[in-house]
Amino acid sequence: MGSILLSLKRESILKNCTALVIFSEKFRSEAYADAVRFYIGAMPIFKAYGDSSFQDCKRASEEAVGIITKNLQGKVFSDSESIQARAEAVMLLKQLNFPVENLKVKLFEKLEQFLVDLHLESKEIAHVSATLDGPNNHGNVTDPASSAAHESSIHEFAEAIRAYRVIFPDSEQQLVRLAQDLVNMHFEAVHRHIKKQLQSEDLLEMLRVIWSDVLLMDEVLPEAAISDFSLVAARNAVKEYVASTFSHLLLGITGTIMKVQDRQKVGVEEEYPLQSVLEASKKAVIQGCMNVLLDFRQLLDEKLELSLKLRDLTIDWVQEGFQEFFRKLNERFLFLSGKSNSGSQDLSLTQGVQGEKVLPGLVLLLAQLSLFIEQSAIPRITEEIASSFSSGGARGYEYGPAFIPAVICRTFRAAGEKCLDHYVRLRTQKISVLLRKRFTTPNWVKHKEPREVHMFVDLLLQEFEAIRGEVKQILPPELSRKHHRTDSNGSTTSSRSNPLRDDRMNRSNTQRARSQLLETHLAKLFKQKVEIFTKIEFTQESVVTTILKLCLKSLQEFVRLQTFNRRGFQQIQLDIEFLRTTLKDTSEDEAATDFLLDEVVVAAAERCLDPVPLDQPILDKLIQVKVAKTSEQNLNP
């Protein structure tokens, strides 16, 4: 019986050995699985009899298996082999008790490299045509051929992960990290494009590609919850996109406003430069905000599952974004007007502006633009937000609404008033420099007899003409009629008045002139008080009149600081009378203007050693000569 069993074993061994040799010789046909199976079946016999009668068969089999092992290793690391073929090779090597840990590391490195190549490929297909290919190509979606190539690659990557997981069951954490890296790489590309500015349709196209890849990864690695992981990344991307869109809008509006400064640098001659920039700035605010809302609306209308999950948050981000945008725009206005420092300003916004002299015309433009935002832009934006971005939202009721138009309106009303006051201050300061130079330069005690109106009056009138030119471009005219001498009432900080001016000018006697000063002080108790300083309104007349009043008040104060001889006093009298003639149609408050001009003459008389005025005929003749000369210059500039 024993001999029969032994004979059967030897016969089985011979068959297996012969089969192994045959399959080993045919390894070039890649029948590695059968060869390994037969070799493993013969291993017990080789262990028992490999050192005796089966020694040659064992040696031949081991040589064949060595060649197969070498070829299988080559297959694992061959770039020409598919991931699935390399995975089968690893399984066969494990059956041959080959140490596969090094192979596991190497194969995972192959997967990582595959991911890198896939990422590079996705950068090619996920480009944004509007930003990278030029504005004329806006709206192009990804190339179908590139999309097909990406889809093929991502499916191959998914199958590779599936195979790797089967081969190495303990590799779940590594594969989860690899899948997360895929999502991170996708969103890194999204963030790069957001920084370059893109439209919502381009962002949605990228999100569709990402979500398609994520769903595929969920099928391969369901326990990795890649969809939840990508939702967090998508939330950050969409939030950044909303913030970036507002930043680009702010840059666009600022760039439009700064054309005033730029045109002055290059010396562009334009008839109404402030008016054109103001209209362009209004359009930039309204049209820019409407375009932004339309862009965000596309995000809400998208039916992609990823977008639907972020819809409520997107509504909150849009409302919060508008609130923050207008806060920054207000800060920007104040900075450009010189009313705030650049400590809280973005470097991208302040670049090219710091250290430059503030243009009064720019300040006036910002004042009117602030008023436009309060009265026109905010109501329209509020209406659009209420119709498209009010339903839903994840913000809790306890926090209140994210977008509060009343706060924005109050902010820009205050900003407009600050800019308007600052414009008046800038213009008044410039004229004050002119007045200071005029009154501190000559020796008034040794002044010569006046022959003509002093040239400083021409310079003063040129400044007022420049002011009128600016306000006519920016501010609307006043609807109500001008104030006349009998219209003004109220109070004034000044107590002097000069009702006997005409009589005084006709007197030539020194004693009578001095007596007339006493009469002037007595008359102030009975004359109707004149309202000098009133609230500045956003109208041409109000601004011009306010500046005129302030300048005349400054003129009075400079006169008070000097001491005049008779000729110096008469020069002041002549200059003021000519100003009275030319400024008649400039001020809306004729009574206050006349009052302040009288105050200057009275102040000069008080500071005069011998206050004898010019005779009226001489005064009239000198003024007529100046008027004729001015008219001639206007006709022949």
C-alpha positions as CSV (number, residue, x, y, z in Angstrom):
1,M,0.0,0.0,0.0
2,G,2.9,2.4,0.9
3,S,4.6,1.7,-2.4
4,I,1.4,2.5,-4.3
5,L,1.0,5.9,-2.5
6,L,4.7,6.7,-3.1
7,S,4.3,5.9,-6.7
8,L,1.2,8.2,-7.0
9,K,3.1,11.1,-5.2
10,R,6.1,10.7,-7.6
11,E,3.8,10.7,-10.6
12,S,2.0,13.9,-9.3
13,I,5.3,15.6,-8.7
14,L,6.5,14.8,-12.1
15,K,3.4,16.2,-13.7
16,N,3.6,19.4,-11.7
17,C,7.3,19.8,-12.3
18,T,6.8,19.2,-16.0
19,A,4.0,21.7,-16.1
20,L,6.0,24.3,-14.2
21,V,8.9,24.0,-16.6
22,I,6.5,24.3,-19.6
23,F,4.9,27.4,-18.2
24,S,8.2,28.9,-17.2
25,E,9.4,28.5,-20.7
26,K,6.3,30.4,-21.9
27,F,6.7,33.3,-19.5
28,R,7.0,35.6,-22.4
29,S,3.3,35.0,-23.1
30,E,2.7,36.4,-19.7
31,A,1.0,33.3,-18.3
32,Y,2.5,34.2,-14.9
33,A,-0.6,33.4,-12.9
34,D,-0.7,29.7,-14.0
35,A,3.0,29.4,-13.6
36,V,2.9,30.7,-10.0
37,R,-0.1,28.4,-9.2
38,F,1.7,25.3,-10.4
39,Y,4.9,26.3,-8.7
40,I,3.1,26.8,-5.3
41,G,1.4,23.4,-5.8
42,A,4.8,21.8,-6.2
43,M,6.4,23.5,-3.2
44,P,5.6,20.7,-0.6
45,I,7.2,18.1,-2.8
46,F,10.3,20.2,-3.4
47,K,10.6,20.7,0.3
48,A,10.5,16.9,0.9
49,Y,12.4,15.6,-2.0
50,G,14.2,18.6,-3.5
51,D,17.6,17.5,-2.3
52,S,17.4,14.0,-3.8
53,S,15.7,12.7,-6.9
54,F,13.9,16.0,-7.7
55,Q,16.9,18.2,-7.3
56,D,17.3,19.0,-11.0
57,C,13.5,19.7,-11.3
58,K,13.6,22.0,-8.3
59,R,16.6,23.9,-9.6
60,A,15.0,24.4,-13.0
61,S,11.7,25.5,-11.4
62,E,13.5,28.0,-9.2
63,E,15.4,29.4,-12.1
64,A,12.1,29.9,-14.0
65,V,10.4,31.4,-10.9
66,G,13.4,33.8,-10.5
67,I,12.9,35.0,-14.1
68,I,9.1,35.3,-13.5
69,T,9.8,37.3,-10.2
70,K,12.2,39.6,-12.0
71,N,9.7,40.2,-14.8
72,L,6.9,40.8,-12.4
73,Q,8.9,43.4,-10.6
74,G,9.6,45.0,-13.9
75,K,6.0,45.0,-14.7
76,V,5.2,46.8,-11.4
77,F,7.5,49.6,-12.2
78,S,6.9,49.8,-15.9
79,D,5.2,53.1,-17.0
80,S,3.9,51.4,-20.1
81,E,1.9,48.9,-17.9
82,S,-1.5,49.8,-16.6
83,I,-2.1,50.3,-12.9
84,Q,-4.3,47.2,-12.9
85,A,-1.6,45.0,-14.5
86,R,0.9,46.2,-12.0
87,A,-1.5,45.4,-9.2
88,E,-1.9,41.8,-10.5
89,A,1.9,41.5,-10.5
90,V,2.1,42.6,-6.9
91,M,-0.5,39.9,-6.0
92,L,1.6,37.2,-7.7
93,L,4.7,38.4,-6.0
94,K,3.0,38.2,-2.6
95,Q,2.0,34.5,-3.5
96,L,5.7,33.9,-4.1
97,N,6.5,35.3,-0.7
98,F,8.4,38.2,-2.2
99,P,8.8,41.2,0.2
100,V,6.3,43.6,-1.2
101,E,6.6,46.5,1.3
102,N,9.1,48.2,-0.8
103,L,6.8,47.6,-3.8
104,K,3.9,49.1,-1.8
105,V,5.9,52.3,-1.2
106,K,7.0,52.5,-4.8
107,L,3.5,51.8,-6.1
108,F,2.0,54.5,-3.8
109,E,4.6,56.9,-5.2
110,K,3.3,56.0,-8.6
111,L,-0.2,56.9,-7.5
112,E,1.0,60.3,-6.1
113,Q,2.8,61.0,-9.4
114,F,-0.3,60.1,-11.2
115,L,-2.2,62.7,-9.1
116,V,0.4,65.3,-9.8
117,D,0.1,64.7,-13.6
118,L,-3.7,64.7,-13.2
119,H,-3.4,68.1,-11.4
120,L,-1.3,69.5,-14.1
121,E,-3.8,68.4,-16.7
122,S,-6.7,69.9,-14.7
123,K,-5.0,73.3,-14.7
124,E,-5.1,73.1,-18.5
125,I,-8.8,72.4,-18.8
126,A,-10.0,74.5,-15.9
127,H,-8.7,77.8,-17.3
128,V,-10.9,80.8,-17.2
129,S,-11.2,82.2,-20.7
130,A,-12.3,85.7,-19.7
131,T,-9.2,86.3,-17.6
132,L,-6.5,84.3,-19.3
133,D,-7.5,84.2,-22.9
134,G,-8.7,87.8,-23.2
135,P,-11.9,89.7,-22.7
136,N,-13.3,89.0,-26.2
137,N,-13.4,85.3,-25.4
138,H,-15.5,85.6,-22.3
139,G,-18.1,82.9,-21.8
140,N,-16.2,80.1,-23.4
141,V,-16.5,76.8,-21.5
142,T,-13.8,74.2,-21.2
143,D,-12.7,72.5,-24.3
144,P,-14.7,69.2,-24.9
145,A,-11.5,67.3,-25.9
146,S,-9.7,68.5,-22.7
147,S,-12.8,67.6,-20.6
148,A,-12.9,64.1,-22.1
149,A,-9.2,63.6,-21.4
150,H,-9.7,64.7,-17.8
151,E,-12.6,62.4,-17.4
152,S,-10.6,59.5,-18.8
153,S,-7.7,60.2,-16.5
154,I,-9.8,60.6,-13.4
155,H,-11.5,57.3,-14.0
156,E,-8.1,55.6,-14.5
157,F,-7.0,57.2,-11.2
158,A,-10.1,55.9,-9.4
159,E,-9.5,52.4,-10.7
160,A,-5.9,52.5,-9.6
161,I,-7.1,53.5,-6.1
162,R,-9.6,50.6,-6.1
163,A,-6.9,48.1,-7.2
164,Y,-4.4,49.5,-4.6
165,R,-7.0,49.1,-1.9
166,V,-7.6,45.5,-2.9
167,I,-3.9,44.7,-3.0
168,F,-3.1,46.5,0.3
169,P,-6.2,46.3,2.5
170,D,-4.4,48.2,5.3
171,S,-3.8,51.3,3.1
172,E,-7.1,53.0,3.7
173,Q,-5.7,56.1,5.5
174,Q,-3.1,56.6,2.7
175,L,-5.8,56.5,0.0
176,V,-8.1,58.8,1.9
177,R,-5.3,61.3,2.2
178,L,-4.6,60.9,-1.6
179,A,-8.2,61.6,-2.4
180,Q,-8.2,64.6,-0.2
181,D,-5.1,65.8,-2.0
182,L,-7.0,65.6,-5.2
183,V,-9.7,67.9,-3.8
184,N,-7.1,70.3,-2.4
185,M,-5.3,70.5,-5.7
186,H,-8.5,71.2,-7.5
187,F,-9.4,74.1,-5.1
188,E,-5.9,75.4,-5.2
189,A,-6.4,76.0,-8.9
190,V,-9.8,77.6,-8.1
191,H,-8.2,80.0,-5.6
192,R,-5.5,81.0,-8.1
193,H,-8.2,81.9,-10.7
194,I,-10.2,83.8,-8.1
195,K,-7.2,86.0,-7.4
196,K,-7.0,86.8,-11.2
197,Q,-10.7,87.7,-11.2
198,L,-13.3,85.4,-12.9
199,Q,-17.0,85.3,-13.5
200,S,-19.5,83.1,-11.7
201,E,-20.1,81.0,-14.8
202,D,-16.4,80.1,-14.9
203,L,-16.4,79.3,-11.2
204,L,-19.4,77.1,-11.6
205,E,-17.8,75.3,-14.5
206,M,-14.8,74.5,-12.3
207,L,-17.1,73.4,-9.4
208,R,-18.9,71.0,-11.8
209,V,-15.6,69.3,-12.8
210,I,-14.6,69.1,-9.1
211,W,-18.0,67.7,-8.0
212,S,-17.9,65.1,-10.7
213,D,-14.5,63.9,-9.5
214,V,-15.7,63.9,-5.9
215,L,-18.6,61.7,-6.6
216,L,-16.3,59.2,-8.4
217,M,-14.0,59.2,-5.3
218,D,-17.0,58.6,-3.1
219,E,-17.8,55.4,-5.1
220,V,-14.2,54.2,-4.7
221,L,-13.7,55.3,-1.1
222,P,-17.2,55.7,0.5
223,E,-15.8,55.8,4.0
224,A,-13.6,58.7,3.2
225,A,-16.6,61.1,2.9
226,I,-14.8,63.1,0.2
227,S,-18.1,64.9,-0.6
228,D,-18.2,66.4,2.9
229,F,-14.5,67.3,2.7
230,S,-15.0,69.1,-0.6
231,L,-18.0,70.9,0.8
232,V,-15.8,72.6,3.3
233,A,-13.2,73.5,0.6
234,A,-16.0,74.8,-1.7
235,R,-17.4,76.9,1.1
236,N,-14.0,78.6,1.5
237,A,-13.7,79.1,-2.3
238,V,-17.1,80.6,-2.8
239,K,-16.7,82.9,0.2
240,E,-13.3,84.0,-1.1
241,Y,-14.9,84.5,-4.6
242,V,-17.6,86.8,-3.1
243,A,-15.0,88.8,-1.2
244,S,-12.7,89.0,-4.2
245,T,-15.5,90.2,-6.4
246,F,-16.2,93.1,-4.1
247,S,-12.5,93.9,-3.9
248,H,-12.3,94.2,-7.7
249,L,-15.4,96.3,-7.7
250,L,-13.8,98.7,-5.2
251,L,-10.6,98.8,-7.3
252,G,-12.7,99.6,-10.4
253,I,-14.6,102.5,-8.8
254,T,-11.4,103.9,-7.3
255,G,-9.6,103.7,-10.6
256,T,-12.5,105.7,-12.3
257,I,-12.4,108.4,-9.6
258,M,-8.6,108.7,-9.8
259,K,-8.8,109.7,-13.5
260,V,-9.2,113.3,-12.2
261,Q,-5.7,113.0,-10.7
262,D,-4.3,111.1,-13.7
263,R,-5.6,113.6,-16.2
264,Q,-3.9,116.4,-14.4
265,K,-0.6,114.5,-14.4
266,V,-0.5,114.0,-18.1
267,G,-1.9,117.5,-18.8
268,V,-5.1,116.4,-20.6
269,E,-7.1,119.4,-21.7
270,E,-10.9,118.8,-21.3
271,E,-13.7,121.3,-21.1
272,Y,-15.5,119.6,-18.2
273,P,-13.1,117.0,-16.7
274,L,-14.8,116.8,-13.3
275,Q,-18.3,116.4,-14.8
276,S,-17.2,113.5,-17.0
277,V,-15.4,111.7,-14.2
278,L,-18.4,112.2,-11.9
279,E,-20.7,110.7,-14.5
280,A,-18.3,107.8,-15.1
281,S,-18.0,107.3,-11.3
282,K,-21.7,107.2,-10.9
283,K,-22.0,104.6,-13.6
284,A,-19.1,102.6,-12.1
285,V,-21.0,102.4,-8.8
286,I,-24.4,101.6,-10.1
287,Q,-23.5,99.4,-13.1
288,G,-20.7,97.7,-11.1
289,C,-23.0,96.8,-8.2
290,M,-25.7,95.6,-10.6
291,N,-23.2,93.4,-12.5
292,V,-22.0,91.9,-9.2
293,L,-25.5,91.1,-8.1
294,L,-26.2,89.5,-11.5
295,D,-23.1,87.4,-11.1
296,F,-24.0,86.3,-7.6
297,R,-27.5,85.5,-8.8
298,Q,-26.1,82.9,-11.2
299,L,-24.5,81.1,-8.1
300,L,-28.0,80.9,-6.5
301,D,-29.7,79.7,-9.7
302,E,-27.2,76.9,-10.2
303,K,-28.7,73.4,-9.7
304,L,-25.4,71.7,-8.9
305,E,-25.7,69.8,-5.6
306,L,-22.6,71.5,-4.3
307,S,-24.1,75.0,-5.0
308,L,-27.5,74.1,-3.5
309,K,-25.8,73.2,-0.2
310,L,-24.1,76.6,-0.1
311,R,-27.1,78.7,-1.2
312,D,-28.0,80.0,2.2
313,L,-24.5,80.8,3.1
314,T,-24.0,82.6,-0.3
315,I,-27.0,84.8,0.5
316,D,-25.4,85.8,3.8
317,W,-22.0,86.4,2.2
318,V,-23.5,88.6,-0.5
319,Q,-25.3,90.8,2.1
320,E,-22.4,90.9,4.4
321,G,-20.1,91.7,1.4
322,F,-22.2,94.7,0.4
323,Q,-22.2,96.1,3.9
324,E,-18.4,95.7,4.1
325,F,-17.9,97.0,0.6
326,F,-19.6,100.2,1.3
327,R,-17.8,100.6,4.6
328,K,-14.5,100.3,2.7
329,L,-15.7,102.6,0.0
330,N,-16.5,105.2,2.6
331,E,-13.0,104.8,4.1
332,R,-11.6,105.1,0.6
333,F,-13.4,108.3,-0.1
334,L,-12.2,109.9,3.2
335,F,-8.6,108.8,2.4
336,L,-8.7,110.2,-1.1
337,S,-10.0,113.5,0.2
338,G,-7.2,113.7,2.8
339,K,-9.6,113.2,5.8
340,S,-8.1,110.0,7.1
341,N,-4.7,108.3,7.1
342,S,-3.8,105.1,5.2
343,G,-3.3,103.0,8.3
344,S,-6.5,101.0,7.6
345,Q,-6.2,101.0,3.8
346,D,-5.1,98.1,1.6
347,L,-1.8,98.6,0.0
348,S,-3.3,97.8,-3.4
349,L,-5.7,100.7,-2.9
350,T,-3.2,103.3,-1.6
351,Q,-0.5,102.6,-4.1
352,G,0.2,105.6,-6.3
353,V,-1.9,107.9,-4.1
354,Q,0.1,108.4,-1.0
355,G,2.1,111.6,-0.7
356,E,0.2,113.2,-3.6
357,K,-1.4,116.6,-3.1
358,V,-5.2,116.4,-2.7
359,L,-7.0,118.2,-5.5
360,P,-9.9,120.3,-4.3
361,G,-11.9,119.3,-7.4
362,L,-11.5,115.6,-6.4
363,V,-12.8,116.4,-2.9
364,L,-15.8,118.1,-4.3
365,L,-16.4,115.2,-6.6
366,L,-16.3,112.7,-3.7
367,A,-18.8,114.9,-1.8
368,Q,-21.3,114.7,-4.6
369,L,-20.7,111.0,-5.3
370,S,-21.3,110.3,-1.6
371,L,-24.6,112.0,-1.9
372,F,-25.4,110.1,-5.1
373,I,-24.7,106.8,-3.3
374,E,-27.0,107.7,-0.4
375,Q,-29.9,109.0,-2.5
376,S,-29.7,106.7,-5.6
377,A,-27.3,103.8,-5.4
378,I,-28.3,102.4,-2.0
379,P,-32.1,102.4,-2.7
380,R,-31.6,100.6,-6.0
381,I,-29.2,98.0,-4.5
382,T,-31.5,97.5,-1.6
383,E,-34.4,96.7,-3.9
384,E,-32.4,94.2,-5.9
385,I,-31.2,92.5,-2.7
386,A,-34.7,92.3,-1.3
387,S,-36.0,90.6,-4.5
388,S,-33.1,88.1,-5.0
389,F,-31.1,87.7,-1.9
390,S,-33.5,88.0,1.0
391,S,-35.2,84.5,1.1
392,G,-33.1,82.0,2.9
393,G,-29.8,82.7,4.6
394,A,-28.1,80.9,7.4
395,R,-27.6,83.9,9.6
396,G,-29.5,83.7,12.9
397,Y,-32.2,86.1,13.7
398,E,-30.5,87.1,16.9
399,Y,-27.7,88.7,14.9
400,G,-30.0,90.9,12.9
401,P,-29.8,91.5,9.1
402,A,-26.4,91.5,7.4
403,F,-27.2,94.3,5.1
404,I,-28.5,97.5,6.7
405,P,-29.1,100.2,4.1
406,A,-30.0,102.9,6.7
407,V,-26.6,102.7,8.3
408,I,-24.9,103.0,4.9
409,C,-27.0,106.0,3.9
410,R,-26.1,107.8,7.2
411,T,-22.4,106.9,6.6
412,F,-22.3,108.4,3.1
413,R,-24.4,111.4,4.1
414,A,-21.8,112.2,6.8
415,A,-19.0,111.5,4.4
416,G,-20.5,113.8,1.8
417,E,-20.8,116.6,4.3
418,K,-17.2,116.0,5.5
419,C,-15.9,116.2,2.0
420,L,-17.9,119.3,1.2
421,D,-16.6,121.0,4.3
422,H,-13.1,119.9,3.4
423,Y,-13.5,121.4,-0.1
424,V,-14.5,124.7,1.3
425,R,-11.6,124.6,3.8
426,L,-9.1,123.7,1.0
427,R,-10.2,126.5,-1.2
428,T,-10.3,129.0,1.7
429,Q,-6.8,128.1,2.8
430,K,-5.5,128.7,-0.7
431,I,-7.0,132.1,-0.8
432,S,-5.8,132.9,2.7
433,V,-2.2,132.3,1.5
434,L,-2.8,134.9,-1.2
435,L,-4.2,137.4,1.3
436,R,-1.4,136.8,3.8
437,K,1.2,137.5,1.1
438,R,-0.7,140.7,0.0
439,F,-0.9,142.2,3.5
440,T,2.4,141.2,4.9
441,T,4.6,142.2,2.0
442,P,4.2,146.1,1.6
443,N,4.9,148.7,4.2
444,W,1.4,150.1,4.7
445,V,2.6,153.1,6.7
446,K,4.6,154.4,3.7
447,H,2.1,153.4,1.0
448,K,1.8,155.7,-2.0
449,E,-1.3,157.2,-3.5
450,P,-3.5,154.6,-5.2
451,R,-3.4,154.7,-9.0
452,E,-5.4,151.6,-9.8
453,V,-6.9,148.5,-8.3
454,H,-4.2,146.3,-7.0
455,M,-3.3,143.1,-9.0
456,F,-4.0,140.9,-6.0
457,V,-7.7,141.6,-6.6
458,D,-7.3,140.0,-10.1
459,L,-5.7,136.9,-8.5
460,L,-8.5,136.8,-5.9
461,L,-11.2,136.9,-8.6
462,Q,-9.3,134.2,-10.6
463,E,-9.6,131.9,-7.6
464,F,-13.3,132.6,-7.3
465,E,-13.7,131.9,-11.0
466,A,-11.9,128.6,-10.7
467,I,-14.2,127.7,-7.7
468,R,-17.3,128.6,-9.8
469,G,-16.0,126.5,-12.7
470,E,-15.6,123.4,-10.4
471,V,-18.9,123.7,-8.6
472,K,-20.8,124.2,-11.8
473,Q,-19.5,120.8,-13.1
474,I,-20.3,118.9,-9.9
475,L,-23.2,120.5,-7.9
476,P,-26.7,121.4,-9.1
477,P,-27.9,125.0,-9.0
478,E,-30.1,126.2,-6.1
479,L,-33.9,126.2,-6.8
480,S,-34.8,129.0,-4.5
481,R,-34.2,132.7,-5.3
482,K,-31.1,134.5,-4.0
483,H,-31.0,136.2,-0.7
484,H,-31.2,140.0,-0.9
485,R,-30.2,142.6,1.6
486,T,-33.6,142.5,3.2
487,D,-33.9,138.7,3.2
488,S,-31.2,138.0,5.7
489,N,-31.8,137.6,9.3
490,G,-30.5,135.8,12.3
491,S,-27.3,136.5,14.2
492,T,-23.7,137.2,13.6
493,T,-20.6,137.1,15.6
494,S,-19.6,140.4,14.2
495,S,-21.0,143.6,15.7
496,R,-19.9,146.3,13.2
497,S,-22.0,147.7,10.4
498,N,-21.7,150.7,8.0
499,P,-25.0,152.2,7.0
500,L,-23.5,155.6,6.3
501,R,-20.9,154.3,3.8
502,D,-22.1,156.5,0.9
503,D,-22.0,159.7,3.0
504,R,-18.6,158.9,4.4
505,M,-17.1,158.4,1.0
506,N,-18.2,161.9,0.0
507,R,-16.5,163.5,2.9
508,S,-13.0,164.7,2.5
509,N,-12.4,166.4,5.8
510,T,-10.3,164.4,8.2
511,Q,-12.2,165.4,11.3
512,R,-15.5,164.6,9.7
513,A,-14.2,161.2,8.6
514,R,-13.2,160.4,12.1
515,S,-16.6,161.5,13.4
516,Q,-18.2,159.2,11.0
517,L,-16.5,156.2,12.6
518,L,-18.3,157.1,15.8
519,E,-21.6,157.3,14.0
520,T,-20.9,153.8,12.5
521,H,-20.5,152.3,15.9
522,L,-23.7,153.9,17.1
523,A,-25.6,152.8,14.1
524,K,-24.8,149.1,14.7
525,L,-27.2,149.1,17.6
526,F,-30.1,149.8,15.3
527,K,-29.3,148.1,12.0
528,Q,-30.9,144.7,11.2
529,K,-28.5,141.9,12.0
530,V,-27.1,139.9,9.1
531,E,-26.6,136.1,9.0
532,I,-23.0,135.5,8.0
533,F,-22.3,131.8,8.3
534,T,-25.0,129.2,7.5
535,K,-25.1,125.5,6.8
536,I,-23.4,124.5,3.6
537,E,-25.8,122.9,1.1
538,F,-25.0,120.7,-1.9
539,T,-25.7,123.5,-4.3
540,Q,-23.5,125.8,-6.4
541,E,-24.6,129.0,-4.8
542,S,-24.2,127.8,-1.2
543,V,-20.7,126.6,-1.7
544,V,-19.5,129.6,-3.6
545,T,-21.1,132.0,-1.1
546,T,-19.7,130.2,1.9
547,I,-16.2,130.4,0.5
548,L,-16.6,134.0,-0.4
549,K,-17.8,134.9,3.2
550,L,-14.9,133.0,4.8
551,C,-12.4,134.7,2.5
552,L,-13.9,138.2,3.2
553,K,-13.8,137.4,6.9
554,S,-10.1,136.4,6.6
555,L,-9.5,139.6,4.6
556,Q,-10.9,141.6,7.5
557,E,-8.7,139.8,10.0
558,F,-5.6,140.5,8.0
559,V,-6.5,144.2,7.7
560,R,-6.8,144.3,11.5
561,L,-3.2,143.2,11.9
562,Q,-1.8,146.1,9.9
563,T,-1.4,149.9,10.4
564,F,-2.2,152.1,7.4
565,N,-1.4,155.6,6.4
566,R,-4.0,157.6,4.5
567,R,-2.9,156.3,1.1
568,G,-2.9,152.7,2.3
569,F,-6.4,153.1,3.6
570,Q,-7.5,154.6,0.3
571,Q,-6.0,151.6,-1.6
572,I,-8.0,149.2,0.6
573,Q,-11.1,151.3,-0.1
574,L,-10.5,151.2,-3.8
575,D,-9.9,147.4,-3.9
576,I,-13.0,146.7,-1.8
577,E,-15.2,148.9,-3.9
578,F,-14.1,147.1,-7.1
579,L,-14.7,143.8,-5.4
580,R,-18.2,145.0,-4.5
581,T,-18.9,145.6,-8.1
582,T,-17.5,142.3,-9.5
583,L,-18.8,140.0,-6.7
584,K,-22.4,141.3,-7.0
585,D,-23.6,138.3,-9.0
586,T,-21.3,135.8,-7.4
587,S,-22.9,135.5,-4.0
588,E,-26.4,134.3,-3.3
589,D,-26.4,136.3,-0.1
590,E,-25.9,139.8,-1.3
591,A,-26.6,141.4,2.1
592,A,-24.0,139.4,3.9
593,T,-21.4,140.0,1.2
594,D,-22.0,143.8,1.4
595,F,-21.8,143.7,5.1
596,L,-18.5,141.9,5.1
597,L,-17.0,144.2,2.5
598,D,-18.1,147.2,4.7
599,E,-16.5,145.5,7.7
600,V,-13.1,145.4,5.8
601,V,-13.3,149.1,5.1
602,V,-14.2,149.9,8.7
603,A,-11.4,147.7,10.0
604,A,-8.9,149.5,7.7
605,A,-10.3,152.9,8.9
606,E,-9.8,151.8,12.5
607,R,-6.2,150.8,11.8
608,C,-5.5,154.0,9.8
609,L,-3.5,156.9,11.2
610,D,-5.4,159.4,9.1
611,P,-8.6,157.7,7.8
612,V,-9.6,160.1,5.0
613,P,-11.4,158.2,2.2
614,L,-11.1,158.9,-1.5
615,D,-13.5,161.4,-3.0
616,Q,-16.4,159.6,-4.7
617,P,-15.7,160.9,-8.2
618,I,-12.0,159.8,-8.0
619,L,-13.1,156.4,-6.7
620,D,-15.7,156.0,-9.5
621,K,-13.2,157.0,-12.1
622,L,-10.5,154.5,-11.0
623,I,-13.1,151.7,-10.8
624,Q,-14.4,152.5,-14.3
625,V,-10.8,152.4,-15.7
626,K,-10.3,149.0,-14.1
627,V,-13.7,147.7,-15.4
628,A,-12.8,148.8,-19.0
629,K,-9.4,147.3,-18.8
630,T,-10.8,144.0,-17.5
631,S,-13.4,144.0,-20.3
632,E,-10.7,144.5,-22.9
633,Q,-8.6,141.7,-21.5
634,N,-11.6,139.4,-21.6
635,L,-12.3,140.3,-25.3
636,N,-8.6,139.8,-26.2
637,P,-7.3,137.0,-24.0
